[in-house]
């Protein structure tokens, strides 16, 4: 849950920066990229189903099918959760930027706060890109169809999936820390005391 530790930030009108959604050429490239990922996901799902037919043991086949669906569900849920946290971080930064602009107009030296906010925004953008990529990539287990090697294959695939998700979460945590530092940088300038608080942390 997000808490703005500065009352002045909470009270300030929100200055919304230019939308991070790409427009023009960038929007076209984004759509093309999503179409490519969609095609890859469809190909991945088709390949998984084909390999599944090569497994003769019905019990193993059913377990593997359920496991595959579970992996995709976990990936979807975690990326959506991280995306929500990033939205909240962006909202906090909008308020930080607004309050920084007010402080600057009052003659305060806001250079450090401006830089901290910029760094935080860059971190949020980087994390959001990682979330988008992980959310769009195929999530199906790429098995060979050999029942003999099935256990080792699945274990390796699950391990790599967890590493991928952990890598994305690290970027979100890094963004959270940068946002917290931006708030503290502004607080030092405007003379507000920092109250104990928590910035958004994605669930593991």
C-alpha positions, 0 to 999 in steps of 0.5 A, a space after each residue: 500500500 502506498 503512503 506519501 510521507 510528505 503532507 505537502 506532496 499529498 496536498 499539491 495538485 498533480 502535474 502529470 508528465 507526458 504519457 509514457 504510452 508511446 505515440 506515432 511511430 513508437 505506438 506502431 512499433 509497440 503494436 508490431 512487437 505485441 503481434 510478434 509476441 502473440 504469434 510466438 505464444 501461439 506457436 509455443 502453445 501449439 508446440 507444447 500440445 504437440 509434445 504432450 501427445 507424445 507422452 504415453 503416461 496419462 497421469 504424467 500428461 495431466 500433471 504436466 498440462 496442469 503445471 503448464 497452466 499454473 506457470 502461465 497463471 503465476 506469470 500473469 498474476 505476478 506481472 499484473 501485480 508488479 505493474 500496479 505497483 509501478 503505476 502507484 510509483 509513477 503517481 507518487 513521482 508526479 506529486 514529487 515533481 509537482 511539489 519540487 516545481 513549487 519549491 523551485 518557484 519559491 526560490 529553493 535549490 531543487 537540483 538534487 530533488 529534480 535529479 533524484 526524481 529523474 533517476 527514479 522515473 528512469 528506474 520505473 520505466 526500466 522496471 516497466 519494460 522488464 515487466 512488459 517483456 516478461 508478461 508478453 513472452 511465451 510461458 509454456 514449458 518447452 519439453 522434448 516429449 521424452 518421458 525419460 528426461 521429463 523430470 529433469 527438463 521440467 525442473 530446469 524450466 521451472 528454475 529458469 522461470 523463477 529466475 526470470 521472475 526474480 530478475 524482474 522483481 529486482 528491477 521493481 524493488 530498485 525502482 521502489 528504492 529510487 522513488 523513496 530516495 526521491 521523496 527523501 531528497 525533496 523532504 530535505 529541501 522543503 524541511 519536512 520530517 520523514 515519517 516511517 512509511 513503506 513504499 510499494 513492494 511487489 509480492 514475491 
